[in-house]
Amino acid sequence: MTVRLPSELRGKSRWIKSYGGAHIRADTGPDTIGFDSLGPISRETGLEIYVAFQHGILKIKRPDWQPHNYFLQWLNTALIVILVLTAIGRAVYYFTRTNRSKGR
């Protein structure tokens, strides 16, 4: 199997992983990634190849299903942090209070 990369992505892959049948990786050039099978690959096993790149290399429109409102992402993160800190504070208060009442 050979994966041919567009010229914009040449030499910019962050990582390459493959899963499935027994195979070895054989890069054939700066814009191609090759995989040679060590035996037959069954239909049930298959061969999956993942190539990851740094964000923002290609000027591609963001899909509609991906969140693009950074304020909402920040707000969600802030709310989670506040909830966790509140839970920790209540736990500390509870255990400090019960330890004081046992000492009396």
C-alpha positions as CSV (number, residue, x, y, z in Angstrom):
1,M,0.0,0.0,0.0
2,T,1.3,3.5,-0.9
3,V,0.1,6.8,0.6
4,R,0.9,9.8,-1.6
5,L,1.0,13.1,0.2
6,P,0.1,16.5,-1.4
7,S,3.1,18.7,-2.0
8,E,1.9,21.0,0.9
9,L,2.4,18.1,3.3
10,R,5.7,16.8,2.1
11,G,8.0,16.1,5.1
12,K,5.5,17.6,7.6
13,S,4.0,14.5,9.1
14,R,4.1,14.3,12.9
15,W,3.5,10.6,13.2
16,I,2.5,7.7,11.1
17,K,0.9,4.6,12.6
18,S,-0.5,1.5,11.0
19,Y,-2.7,-1.3,12.3
20,G,-3.8,-4.6,10.9
21,G,-2.0,-7.4,9.0
22,A,1.7,-8.1,9.4
23,H,3.6,-5.5,7.4
24,I,6.7,-3.3,7.4
25,R,7.0,0.4,6.7
26,A,9.0,1.3,3.6
27,D,9.2,5.0,2.9
28,T,9.7,5.5,-0.8
29,G,10.3,9.2,-0.9
30,P,9.5,12.6,0.7
31,D,5.9,12.6,-0.6
32,T,5.1,8.9,-0.3
33,I,4.8,6.4,2.5
34,G,4.8,2.8,1.6
35,F,3.8,-0.4,3.5
36,D,4.9,-3.8,2.3
37,S,2.8,-6.8,3.5
38,L,4.7,-9.7,5.0
39,G,1.8,-12.0,3.9
40,P,-1.7,-12.0,2.7
41,I,-4.0,-9.4,4.5
42,S,-7.4,-10.9,5.1
43,R,-10.6,-8.9,4.6
44,E,-11.4,-9.3,8.3
45,T,-8.0,-8.0,9.4
46,G,-7.5,-5.2,6.9
47,L,-4.8,-2.6,7.1
48,E,-5.4,0.9,8.6
49,I,-2.9,3.7,8.2
50,Y,-3.0,7.0,10.2
51,V,-0.9,10.0,9.2
52,A,-1.2,13.1,11.5
53,F,-0.1,16.6,10.6
54,Q,0.4,19.8,12.6
55,H,-2.8,21.9,12.7
56,G,-3.1,24.8,10.2
57,I,-0.8,23.5,7.5
58,L,-3.7,23.3,4.9
59,K,-6.2,26.1,4.5
60,I,-9.3,23.9,4.9
61,K,-12.7,25.1,6.0
62,R,-13.6,23.8,9.4
63,P,-16.3,21.2,9.3
64,D,-19.7,22.3,10.7
65,W,-19.6,19.5,13.4
66,Q,-16.4,20.8,15.0
67,P,-16.8,23.5,17.6
68,H,-15.5,26.9,16.5
69,N,-16.7,29.1,19.3
70,Y,-13.6,29.5,21.5
71,F,-15.5,31.4,24.1
72,L,-17.8,28.5,24.8
73,Q,-14.8,26.1,25.0
74,W,-13.2,28.5,27.5
75,L,-16.4,28.8,29.5
76,N,-16.8,25.0,29.7
77,T,-13.3,24.6,30.9
78,A,-13.7,27.4,33.5
79,L,-16.9,25.8,34.8
80,I,-15.3,22.4,35.2
81,V,-12.3,24.0,37.1
82,I,-14.8,25.9,39.4
83,L,-16.7,22.7,40.1
84,V,-13.6,20.7,40.9
85,L,-12.2,23.4,43.2
86,T,-15.6,23.7,44.9
87,A,-15.7,19.9,45.4
88,I,-12.2,19.9,46.9
89,G,-13.0,22.9,49.1
90,R,-16.2,21.1,50.5
91,A,-14.2,17.9,51.1
92,V,-11.5,19.8,53.0
93,Y,-14.1,21.7,55.0
94,Y,-16.0,18.4,55.8
95,F,-13.0,16.5,56.9
96,T,-11.6,19.4,59.0
97,R,-14.9,19.9,60.7
98,T,-15.4,16.2,61.5
99,N,-11.8,15.9,62.9
100,R,-12.4,18.9,65.2
101,S,-15.6,17.4,66.6
102,K,-13.9,14.1,67.3
103,G,-11.1,15.9,69.3
104,R,-13.7,17.4,71.7
